[in-house]
C-alpha cells in the first residue's frame, strides 16, 4: 500500500517523524521504554536516546518516567505527549487526503516490476 511519510524538520536541525511518534505510541501502549523497544525490535539504548531527543525538543516534556525497582520502571506520556501524537497523526491524515488524487495518478504509472 502506498503511504505518505511525514517528517517535520524544524529550523534548528531537529526533526520529528514517523519513527519517533510510533515509539511514543508504543510507550503509551506498553507502559515502559524497554517494552516499547522490544515491541519495535529496537535496543533500549536507541529507544531511550530517541525519547530523550523528543523530550528535549519541546519546552514541555512528552514523557514522564519512574525509575525501575521491584516492579521495573514505568513511562507514560504527558498530556502534551498525547497532543503531539494527535497533531502529527492529523498532519498525516490531512496530507493523505490532500494528495490522494496525485498519489493515485502516480500509482497508475508504476511498472509491474518492484524495485530492490
N, CA, C and O atoms as CSV, one atom per row, in Angstrom:
chain,resi,resn,atom,element,x,y,z
A,1,UNK,N,N,0.842,-1.182,0.000
A,1,UNK,CA,C,0.000,0.000,0.000
A,1,UNK,C,C,0.887,1.245,0.000
A,1,UNK,O,O,1.853,1.327,0.759
A,2,UNK,N,N,0.566,2.172,-0.820
A,2,UNK,CA,C,1.301,3.429,-0.893
A,2,UNK,C,C,0.967,4.263,0.327
A,2,UNK,O,O,-0.181,4.318,0.767
A,3,UNK,N,N,1.981,4.904,0.861
A,3,UNK,CA,C,1.748,5.774,2.010
A,3,UNK,C,C,2.594,7.026,1.873
A,3,UNK,O,O,3.622,7.032,1.195
A,4,UNK,N,N,2.152,8.064,2.513
A,4,UNK,CA,C,2.900,9.315,2.598
A,4,UNK,C,C,3.559,9.326,3.964
A,4,UNK,O,O,2.893,9.156,4.986
A,5,UNK,N,N,4.863,9.527,3.978
A,5,UNK,CA,C,5.593,9.592,5.234
A,5,UNK,C,C,5.949,11.042,5.505
A,5,UNK,O,O,6.527,11.721,4.656
A,6,UNK,N,N,5.602,11.503,6.680
A,6,UNK,CA,C,5.819,12.899,7.043
A,6,UNK,C,C,7.002,12.996,8.000
A,6,UNK,O,O,7.099,12.244,8.970
A,7,UNK,N,N,7.888,13.925,7.712
A,7,UNK,CA,C,8.960,14.268,8.636
A,7,UNK,C,C,8.960,15.779,8.745
A,7,UNK,O,O,9.064,16.486,7.743
A,8,UNK,N,N,8.843,16.264,9.959
A,8,UNK,CA,C,8.827,17.697,10.202
A,8,UNK,C,C,10.242,18.111,10.585
A,8,UNK,O,O,10.767,17.688,11.615
A,9,UNK,N,N,10.844,18.931,9.758
A,9,UNK,CA,C,12.192,19.438,10.009
A,9,UNK,C,C,12.080,20.857,10.549
A,9,UNK,O,O,11.666,21.772,9.837
A,10,UNK,N,N,12.451,21.028,11.805
A,10,UNK,CA,C,12.417,22.344,12.410
A,10,UNK,C,C,13.672,23.121,11.997
A,10,UNK,O,O,14.670,22.526,11.589
A,11,UNK,N,N,13.615,24.447,12.105
A,11,UNK,CA,C,14.695,25.316,11.629
A,11,UNK,C,C,16.061,24.987,12.198
A,11,UNK,O,O,17.068,25.188,11.519
A,12,UNK,N,N,16.126,24.496,13.401
A,12,UNK,CA,C,17.414,24.308,14.075
A,12,UNK,C,C,18.007,22.911,13.878
A,12,UNK,O,O,18.929,22.527,14.598
A,13,UNK,N,N,17.496,22.156,12.922
A,13,UNK,CA,C,18.050,20.834,12.629
A,13,UNK,C,C,17.353,19.692,13.352
A,13,UNK,O,O,17.610,18.528,13.046
A,14,UNK,N,N,16.485,19.994,14.295
A,14,UNK,CA,C,15.733,18.931,14.965
A,14,UNK,C,C,14.590,18.496,14.056
A,14,UNK,O,O,14.100,19.273,13.236
A,15,UNK,N,N,14.171,17.237,14.215
A,15,UNK,CA,C,13.092,16.732,13.370
A,15,UNK,C,C,12.229,15.721,14.127
A,15,UNK,O,O,12.652,15.089,15.095
A,16,UNK,N,N,11.016,15.608,13.637
A,16,UNK,CA,C,10.045,14.681,14.200
A,16,UNK,C,C,9.424,13.922,13.042
A,16,UNK,O,O,8.936,14.515,12.080
A,17,UNK,N,N,9.451,12.593,13.149
A,17,UNK,CA,C,8.907,11.777,12.078
A,17,UNK,C,C,8.165,10.566,12.607
A,17,UNK,O,O,7.917,10.432,13.806
A,18,UNK,N,N,7.822,9.696,11.685
A,18,UNK,CA,C,7.009,8.522,11.993
A,18,UNK,C,C,7.629,7.640,13.081
A,18,UNK,O,O,6.916,7.174,13.970
A,19,UNK,N,N,8.927,7.407,13.026
A,19,UNK,CA,C,9.567,6.506,13.981
A,19,UNK,C,C,9.469,6.989,15.418
A,19,UNK,O,O,9.145,6.213,16.318
A,20,UNK,N,N,9.744,8.251,15.632
A,20,UNK,CA,C,9.677,8.804,16.985
A,20,UNK,C,C,8.239,8.812,17.497
A,20,UNK,O,O,7.982,8.495,18.658
A,21,UNK,N,N,7.311,9.177,16.623
A,21,UNK,CA,C,5.906,9.194,17.026
A,21,UNK,C,C,5.432,7.774,17.330
A,21,UNK,O,O,4.722,7.555,18.312
A,22,UNK,N,N,5.815,6.822,16.505
A,22,UNK,CA,C,5.424,5.422,16.743
A,22,UNK,C,C,6.009,4.920,18.063
A,22,UNK,O,O,5.337,4.191,18.794
A,23,UNK,N,N,7.235,5.294,18.374
A,23,UNK,CA,C,7.840,4.904,19.643
A,23,UNK,C,C,7.042,5.469,20.813
A,23,UNK,O,O,6.798,4.762,21.791
A,24,UNK,N,N,6.636,6.722,20.729
A,24,UNK,CA,C,5.813,7.305,21.795
A,24,UNK,C,C,4.494,6.553,21.937
A,24,UNK,O,O,4.033,6.305,23.051
A,25,UNK,N,N,3.888,6.191,20.810
A,25,UNK,CA,C,2.639,5.416,20.867
A,25,UNK,C,C,2.860,4.058,21.532
A,25,UNK,O,O,2.024,3.602,22.312
A,26,UNK,N,N,3.965,3.427,21.228
A,26,UNK,CA,C,4.258,2.117,21.819
A,26,UNK,C,C,4.549,2.231,23.314
A,26,UNK,O,O,4.181,1.343,24.084
A,27,UNK,N,N,5.198,3.300,23.726
A,27,UNK,CA,C,5.434,3.519,25.153
A,27,UNK,C,C,4.104,3.692,25.871
A,27,UNK,O,O,3.901,3.150,26.958
A,28,UNK,N,N,3.216,4.436,25.270
A,28,UNK,CA,C,1.887,4.621,25.860
A,28,UNK,C,C,1.156,3.273,25.974
A,28,UNK,O,O,0.502,2.998,26.980
A,29,UNK,N,N,1.274,2.456,24.949
A,29,UNK,CA,C,0.583,1.160,24.932
A,29,UNK,C,C,1.203,0.159,25.909
A,29,UNK,O,O,0.482,-0.609,26.547
A,30,UNK,N,N,2.534,0.161,26.031
A,30,UNK,CA,C,3.234,-0.848,26.827
A,30,UNK,C,C,3.624,-0.386,28.223
A,30,UNK,O,O,3.918,-1.214,29.085
A,31,UNK,N,N,3.631,0.923,28.463
A,31,UNK,CA,C,3.907,1.426,29.801
A,31,UNK,C,C,5.375,1.529,30.179
A,31,UNK,O,O,5.699,1.873,31.315
A,32,UNK,N,N,6.268,1.235,29.234
A,32,UNK,CA,C,7.695,1.388,29.534
A,32,UNK,C,C,8.481,1.538,28.229
A,32,UNK,O,O,8.053,1.107,27.159
A,33,UNK,N,N,9.641,2.165,28.368
A,33,UNK,CA,C,10.515,2.333,27.206
A,33,UNK,C,C,11.054,0.979,26.761
A,33,UNK,O,O,11.107,0.690,25.565
A,34,UNK,N,N,11.451,0.158,27.711
A,34,UNK,CA,C,12.047,-1.133,27.349
A,34,UNK,C,C,11.034,-2.045,26.653
A,34,UNK,O,O,11.382,-2.719,25.683
A,35,UNK,N,N,9.811,-2.076,27.122
A,35,UNK,CA,C,8.780,-2.903,26.468
A,35,UNK,C,C,8.463,-2.379,25.073
A,35,UNK,O,O,8.278,-3.158,24.138
A,36,UNK,N,N,8.403,-1.070,24.937
A,36,UNK,CA,C,8.150,-0.478,23.623
A,36,UNK,C,C,9.299,-0.796,22.671
A,36,UNK,O,O,9.075,-1.121,21.505
A,37,UNK,N,N,10.527,-0.700,23.172
A,37,UNK,CA,C,11.696,-1.000,22.341
A,37,UNK,C,C,11.657,-2.450,21.862
A,37,UNK,O,O,11.903,-2.725,20.688
A,38,UNK,N,N,11.349,-3.368,22.765
A,38,UNK,CA,C,11.257,-4.785,22.376
A,38,UNK,C,C,10.184,-4.987,21.310
A,38,UNK,O,O,10.394,-5.722,20.346
A,39,UNK,N,N,9.044,-4.339,21.483
A,39,UNK,CA,C,7.939,-4.486,20.530
A,39,UNK,C,C,8.323,-3.950,19.154
A,39,UNK,O,O,7.781,-4.391,18.140
A,40,UNK,N,N,9.261,-2.998,19.115
A,40,UNK,CA,C,9.683,-2.406,17.847
A,40,UNK,C,C,10.992,-3.012,17.352
A,40,UNK,O,O,11.556,-2.563,16.354
A,41,UNK,N,N,11.470,-4.036,18.059
A,41,UNK,CA,C,12.737,-4.681,17.706
A,41,UNK,C,C,13.876,-3.652,17.663
A,41,UNK,O,O,14.644,-3.580,16.704
A,42,UNK,N,N,13.949,-2.868,18.733
A,42,UNK,CA,C,14.917,-1.790,18.847
A,42,UNK,C,C,15.638,-1.954,20.181
A,42,UNK,O,O,15.060,-2.463,21.141
A,43,UNK,N,N,16.879,-1.532,20.244
A,43,UNK,CA,C,17.596,-1.612,21.512
A,43,UNK,C,C,17.021,-0.590,22.492
A,43,UNK,O,O,16.503,0.453,22.093
A,44,UNK,N,N,17.122,-0.909,23.765
A,44,UNK,CA,C,16.656,0.018,24.792
A,44,UNK,C,C,17.409,1.337,24.676
A,44,UNK,O,O,16.813,2.409,24.780
A,45,UNK,N,N,18.704,1.256,24.463
A,45,UNK,CA,C,19.520,2.483,24.380
A,45,UNK,C,C,19.043,3.379,23.243
A,45,UNK,O,O,18.906,4.588,23.427
A,46,UNK,N,N,18.791,2.807,22.080
A,46,UNK,CA,C,18.309,3.582,20.933
A,46,UNK,C,C,16.966,4.226,21.256
A,46,UNK,O,O,16.752,5.404,20.970
A,47,UNK,N,N,16.063,3.452,21.852
A,47,UNK,CA,C,14.746,3.979,22.212
A,47,UNK,C,C,14.887,5.120,23.226
A,47,UNK,O,O,14.239,6.158,23.094
A,48,UNK,N,N,15.732,4.919,24.230
A,48,UNK,CA,C,15.915,5.945,25.251
A,48,UNK,C,C,16.476,7.225,24.634
A,48,UNK,O,O,16.024,8.319,24.972
A,49,UNK,N,N,17.451,7.104,23.740
A,49,UNK,CA,C,18.033,8.278,23.088
A,49,UNK,C,C,16.995,9.028,22.250
A,49,UNK,O,O,16.965,10.259,22.252
A,50,UNK,N,N,16.154,8.292,21.542
A,50,UNK,CA,C,15.114,8.934,20.734
A,50,UNK,C,C,14.098,9.656,21.612
A,50,UNK,O,O,13.704,10.784,21.314
A,51,UNK,N,N,13.677,9.007,22.687
A,51,UNK,CA,C,12.713,9.625,23.602
A,51,UNK,C,C,13.321,10.864,24.254
A,51,UNK,O,O,12.659,11.894,24.383
A,52,UNK,N,N,14.574,10.758,24.660
A,52,UNK,CA,C,15.248,11.895,25.270
A,52,UNK,C,C,15.336,13.057,24.280
A,52,UNK,O,O,15.141,14.215,24.650
A,53,UNK,N,N,15.630,12.739,23.028
A,53,UNK,CA,C,15.698,13.772,21.985
A,53,UNK,C,C,14.363,14.489,21.835
A,53,UNK,O,O,14.322,15.717,21.766
A,54,UNK,N,N,13.271,13.727,21.784
A,54,UNK,CA,C,11.946,14.342,21.652
A,54,UNK,C,C,11.607,15.126,22.917
A,54,UNK,O,O,11.044,16.217,22.831
A,55,UNK,N,N,11.936,14.596,24.066
A,55,UNK,CA,C,11.645,15.279,25.332
A,55,UNK,C,C,12.366,16.622,25.402
A,55,UNK,O,O,11.819,17.588,25.934
A,56,UNK,N,N,13.582,16.693,24.875
A,56,UNK,CA,C,14.344,17.942,24.915
A,56,UNK,C,C,13.978,18.891,23.779
A,56,UNK,O,O,14.360,20.061,23.801
A,57,UNK,N,N,13.249,18.400,22.797
A,57,UNK,CA,C,12.896,19.185,21.624
A,57,UNK,C,C,11.890,20.292,21.946
A,57,UNK,O,O,11.888,21.342,21.305
A,58,UNK,N,N,11.060,20.056,22.916
A,58,UNK,CA,C,9.965,20.964,23.228
A,58,UNK,C,C,10.121,21.534,24.638
A,58,UNK,O,O,10.843,20.982,25.468
A,59,UNK,N,N,9.438,22.636,24.891
A,59,UNK,CA,C,9.510,23.259,26.214
A,59,UNK,C,C,8.738,22.463,27.260
A,59,UNK,O,O,8.971,22.610,28.460
A,60,UNK,N,N,7.830,21.630,26.802
A,60,UNK,CA,C,7.027,20.799,27.701
A,60,UNK,C,C,7.402,19.342,27.477
A,60,UNK,O,O,7.455,18.897,26.330
A,61,UNK,N,N,7.665,18.585,28.543
A,61,UNK,CA,C,8.030,17.174,28.377
A,61,UNK,C,C,6.910,16.372,27.708
A,61,UNK,O,O,5.727,16.663,27.883
A,62,UNK,N,N,7.307,15.367,26.946
A,62,UNK,CA,C,6.339,14.475,26.306
A,62,UNK,C,C,6.176,13.175,27.092
A,62,UNK,O,O,5.213,12.434,26.895
A,63,UNK,N,N,7.129,12.911,27.984
A,63,UNK,CA,C,7.153,11.635,28.684
A,63,UNK,C,C,7.530,11.837,30.145
A,63,UNK,O,O,8.389,12.654,30.477
A,64,UNK,N,N,6.872,11.079,31.002
A,64,UNK,CA,C,7.231,11.036,32.424
A,64,UNK,C,C,7.704,9.627,32.715
A,64,UNK,O,O,7.084,8.657,32.278
A,65,UNK,N,N,8.802,9.510,33.452
A,65,UNK,CA,C,9.338,8.189,33.772
A,65,UNK,C,C,9.425,7.997,35.264
A,65,UNK,O,O,9.534,8.953,36.033
A,66,UNK,N,N,9.375,6.740,35.657
A,66,UNK,CA,C,9.567,6.334,37.048
A,66,UNK,C,C,10.676,5.298,37.023
A,66,UNK,O,O,10.598,4.318,36.283
A,67,UNK,N,N,11.696,5.508,37.818
A,67,UNK,CA,C,12.838,4.595,37.822
A,67,UNK,C,C,12.426,3.181,38.176
A,67,UNK,O,O,11.441,2.955,38.879
A,68,UNK,N,N,13.201,2.235,37.673
A,68,UNK,CA,C,12.931,0.819,37.930
A,68,UNK,C,C,13.113,0.466,39.393
A,68,UNK,O,O,13.602,1.263,40.193
A,69,UNK,N,N,12.728,-0.683,39.701
A,69,UNK,CA,C,12.798,-1.204,41.062
A,69,UNK,C,C,12.224,-2.598,41.039
A,69,UNK,O,O,12.410,-3.343,40.077
A,70,UNK,N,N,11.535,-2.943,42.085
A,70,UNK,CA,C,10.959,-4.277,42.166
A,70,UNK,C,C,10.033,-4.593,40.988
A,70,UNK,O,O,10.100,-5.682,40.418
A,71,UNK,N,N,9.181,-3.648,40.629
A,71,UNK,CA,C,8.245,-3.863,39.522
A,71,UNK,C,C,8.771,-3.379,38.189
A,71,UNK,O,O,8.085,-3.514,37.176
A,72,UNK,N,N,9.967,-2.819,38.161
A,72,UNK,CA,C,10.520,-2.275,36.923
A,72,UNK,C,C,10.114,-0.836,36.725
A,72,UNK,O,O,9.235,-0.328,37.422
A,73,UNK,N,N,10.751,-0.180,35.780
A,73,UNK,CA,C,10.465,1.218,35.507
A,73,UNK,C,C,9.168,1.378,34.729
A,73,UNK,O,O,8.703,0.451,34.066
A,74,UNK,N,N,8.605,2.553,34.824
A,74,UNK,CA,C,7.370,2.863,34.109
A,74,UNK,C,C,7.585,4.148,33.321
A,74,UNK,O,O,8.402,4.990,33.693
A,75,UNK,N,N,6.858,4.283,32.252
A,75,UNK,CA,C,6.878,5.508,31.466
A,75,UNK,C,C,5.468,5.770,30.950
A,75,UNK,O,O,4.750,4.849,30.562
A,76,UNK,N,N,5.096,7.018,30.954
A,76,UNK,CA,C,3.788,7.374,30.416
A,76,UNK,C,C,3.884,8.735,29.734
A,76,UNK,O,O,4.714,9.571,30.090
A,77,UNK,N,N,3.036,8.929,28.771
A,77,UNK,CA,C,3.025,10.195,28.058
A,77,UNK,C,C,2.355,11.268,28.908
A,77,UNK,O,O,1.426,10.999,29.668
A,78,UNK,N,N,2.844,12.465,28.760
A,78,UNK,CA,C,2.188,13.611,29.371
A,78,UNK,C,C,1.016,13.998,28.471
A,78,UNK,O,O,0.858,13.464,27.373
A,79,UNK,N,N,0.204,14.930,28.949
A,79,UNK,CA,C,-0.880,15.429,28.095
A,79,UNK,C,C,-0.301,16.004,26.813
A,79,UNK,O,O,-0.865,15.818,25.735
A,80,UNK,N,N,0.829,16.706,26.924
A,80,UNK,CA,C,1.456,17.254,25.723
A,80,UNK,C,C,1.953,16.143,24.801
A,80,UNK,O,O,1.873,16.281,23.580
A,81,UNK,N,N,2.461,15.052,25.354
A,81,UNK,CA,C,2.901,13.925,24.532
A,81,UNK,C,C,1.761,13.366,23.694
A,81,UNK,O,O,1.935,13.068,22.513
A,82,UNK,N,N,0.597,13.227,24.313
A,82,UNK,CA,C,-0.575,12.753,23.569
A,82,UNK,C,C,-1.018,13.785,22.528
A,82,UNK,O,O,-1.444,13.429,21.430
A,83,UNK,N,N,-0.911,15.058,22.887
A,83,UNK,CA,C,-1.253,16.137,21.953
A,83,UNK,C,C,-0.290,16.139,20.760
A,83,UNK,O,O,-0.711,16.345,19.621
A,84,UNK,N,N,0.977,15.915,21.019
A,84,UNK,CA,C,1.987,15.845,19.962
A,84,UNK,C,C,1.642,14.740,18.960
A,84,UNK,O,O,1.674,14.955,17.748
A,85,UNK,N,N,1.316,13.569,19.478
A,85,UNK,CA,C,0.926,12.450,18.614
A,85,UNK,C,C,-0.311,12.816,17.803
A,85,UNK,O,O,-0.368,12.554,16.602
A,86,UNK,N,N,-1.294,13.418,18.452
A,86,UNK,CA,C,-2.535,13.788,17.755
A,86,UNK,C,C,-2.256,14.783,16.631
A,86,UNK,O,O,-2.809,14.652,15.539
A,87,UNK,N,N,-1.400,15.780,16.889
A,87,UNK,CA,C,-1.054,16.747,15.846
A,87,UNK,C,C,-0.363,16.055,14.677
A,87,UNK,O,O,-0.699,16.298,13.518
A,88,UNK,N,N,0.599,15.196,14.982
A,88,UNK,CA,C,1.350,14.509,13.937
A,88,UNK,C,C,0.422,13.626,13.098
A,88,UNK,O,O,0.479,13.663,11.868
A,89,UNK,N,N,-0.426,12.839,13.751
A,89,UNK,CA,C,-1.339,11.949,13.025
A,89,UNK,C,C,-2.350,12.748,12.197
A,89,UNK,O,O,-2.740,12.314,11.113
A,90,UNK,N,N,-2.774,13.906,12.697
A,90,UNK,CA,C,-3.690,14.755,11.925
A,90,UNK,C,C,-2.991,15.290,10.675
A,90,UNK,O,O,-3.596,15.354,9.604
A,91,UNK,N,N,-1.726,15.672,10.806
A,91,UNK,CA,C,-0.955,16.138,9.645
A,91,UNK,C,C,-0.851,15.020,8.614
A,91,UNK,O,O,-1.018,15.261,7.418
A,92,UNK,N,N,-0.573,13.787,9.072
A,92,UNK,CA,C,-0.514,12.645,8.149
A,92,UNK,C,C,-1.847,12.449,7.427
A,92,UNK,O,O,-1.895,12.313,6.204
A,93,UNK,N,N,-2.913,12.437,8.200
A,93,UNK,CA,C,-4.247,12.199,7.652
A,93,UNK,C,C,-4.612,13.270,6.611
A,93,UNK,O,O,-5.094,12.956,5.522
A,94,UNK,N,N,-4.373,14.530,6.966
A,94,UNK,CA,C,-4.699,15.622,6.054
A,94,UNK,C,C,-3.837,15.569,4.794
A,94,UNK,O,O,-4.301,15.913,3.707
A,95,UNK,N,N,-2.591,15.140,4.940
A,95,UNK,CA,C,-1.705,15.015,3.776
A,95,UNK,C,C,-2.210,13.939,2.829
A,95,UNK,O,O,-2.238,14.138,1.614
A,96,UNK,N,N,-2.611,12.792,3.385
A,96,UNK,CA,C,-3.146,11.723,2.539
A,96,UNK,C,C,-4.375,12.207,1.781
A,96,UNK,O,O,-4.518,11.942,0.588
A,97,UNK,N,N,-5.255,12.911,2.473
A,97,UNK,CA,C,-6.470,13.400,1.830
A,97,UNK,C,C,-6.142,14.435,0.758
A,97,UNK,O,O,-6.738,14.424,-0.319
A,98,UNK,N,N,-5.214,15.315,1.041
A,98,UNK,CA,C,-4.840,16.370,0.099
A,98,UNK,C,C,-4.201,15.810,-1.163
A,98,UNK,O,O,-4.476,16.283,-2.265
A,99,UNK,N,N,-3.348,14.804,-1.002
A,99,UNK,CA,C,-2.571,14.302,-2.129
A,99,UNK,C,C,-3.092,12.993,-2.718
A,99,UNK,O,O,-2.412,12.391,-3.549
A,100,UNK,N,N,-4.258,12.543,-2.319
A,100,UNK,CA,C,-4.778,11.247,-2.759
A,100,UNK,C,C,-4.857,11.129,-4.279
A,100,UNK,O,O,-4.444,10.113,-4.838
A,101,UNK,N,N,-5.372,12.134,-4.947
A,101,UNK,CA,C,-5.505,12.056,-6.410
A,101,UNK,C,C,-4.140,12.009,-7.088
A,101,UNK,O,O,-3.947,11.249,-8.037
A,102,UNK,N,N,-3.209,12.799,-6.619
A,102,UNK,CA,C,-1.882,12.815,-7.228
A,102,UNK,C,C,-1.160,11.484,-6.989
A,102,UNK,O,O,-0.483,10.969,-7.879
A,103,UNK,N,N,-1.311,10.939,-5.790
A,103,UNK,CA,C,-0.697,9.644,-5.485
A,103,UNK,C,C,-1.304,8.557,-6.373
A,103,UNK,O,O,-0.589,7.710,-6.908
A,104,UNK,N,N,-2.623,8.592,-6.523
A,104,UNK,CA,C,-3.300,7.612,-7.380
A,104,UNK,C,C,-2.790,7.708,-8.817
A,104,UNK,O,O,-2.579,6.686,-9.471
A,105,UNK,N,N,-2.592,8.927,-9.305
A,105,UNK,CA,C,-2.080,9.119,-10.664
A,105,UNK,C,C,-0.682,8.508,-10.802
A,105,UNK,O,O,-0.367,7.914,-11.833
A,106,UNK,N,N,0.140,8.647,-9.789
A,106,UNK,CA,C,1.478,8.049,-9.822
A,106,UNK,C,C,1.406,6.528,-9.735
A,106,UNK,O,O,2.144,5.825,-10.426
A,107,UNK,N,N,0.514,6.022,-8.883
A,107,UNK,CA,C,0.359,4.562,-8.745
A,107,UNK,C,C,-0.032,3.919,-10.068
A,107,UNK,O,O,0.432,2.828,-10.401
A,108,UNK,N,N,-0.880,4.595,-10.809
A,108,UNK,CA,C,-1.319,4.051,-12.100
A,108,UNK,C,C,-0.167,3.911,-13.092
A,108,UNK,O,O,-0.242,3.112,-14.026
A,109,UNK,N,N,0.882,4.676,-12.894
A,109,UNK,CA,C,2.029,4.656,-13.807
A,109,UNK,C,C,3.176,3.775,-13.312
A,109,UNK,O,O,4.216,3.688,-13.966
A,110,UNK,N,N,2.995,3.126,-12.167
A,110,UNK,CA,C,4.038,2.237,-11.650
A,110,UNK,C,C,4.234,1.056,-12.589
A,110,UNK,O,O,3.276,0.518,-13.143
A,111,UNK,N,N,5.489,0.665,-12.756
A,111,UNK,CA,C,5.758,-0.521,-13.558
A,111,UNK,C,C,5.383,-1.755,-12.743
A,111,UNK,O,O,5.236,-1.684,-11.523
A,112,UNK,N,N,5.234,-2.873,-13.422
A,112,UNK,CA,C,4.882,-4.108,-12.732
A,112,UNK,C,C,6.069,-4.764,-12.037
A,112,UNK,O,O,5.919,-5.809,-11.404
A,113,UNK,N,N,7.240,-4.160,-12.153
A,113,UNK,CA,C,8.454,-4.740,-11.567
A,113,UNK,C,C,8.818,-3.954,-10.319
A,113,UNK,O,O,9.176,-2.780,-10.415
A,114,UNK,N,N,8.735,-4.582,-9.144
A,114,UNK,CA,C,9.113,-3.881,-7.917
A,114,UNK,C,C,10.613,-3.575,-7.891
A,114,UNK,O,O,11.414,-4.329,-8.442
A,115,UNK,N,N,10.978,-2.491,-7.262
A,115,UNK,CA,C,12.379,-2.089,-7.121
A,115,UNK,C,C,12.996,-2.787,-5.919
A,115,UNK,O,O,12.306,-3.108,-4.951
A,116,UNK,N,N,14.294,-3.018,-5.990
A,116,UNK,CA,C,15.024,-3.546,-4.832
A,116,UNK,C,C,15.118,-5.012,-4.875
A,116,UNK,O,O,15.701,-5.620,-3.977
